Amino acid sequence: MKQVISSLRKIMVVFLVGFMFLLGQAFSFVNVAQADVTTPEGTYYKGVPEGQNDNQVRNAQSKLKDAAENIREKLNLDEDTPRATKEFLKDAKNRAGEAVGGNQPQGSREGYYQNPPSKQLRDRM
């Protein structure tokens, strides 16, 4: 009986401490620091005046343009493809075409996924 009362007392103390903590949080008037909205979605939901939204859009666009230019410069996207690369790609394309369709006559459409013309669907049942 004493063990039951002592365990109930411990449970009651833990419950009261937790309740007092939550009660203290509910009635405290602490100013919470809030960050300024910088994303277009946040601006939409917060309802920031139009002038500020335009400024944010321009900032985002300039950052994206800078990133695109940086990528374009690093990957040399403005330069023409070298002749050796073009020849290699053409050769690889020809080899792939030969490997895929080289074993069958040009007019044949028979493949691993189709029924051979000699064995129709009605013959298999």
Helices and strands as residue ranges (DSSP letters): H 2-26, H 40-46, H 50-75, H 83-101, H 121-124
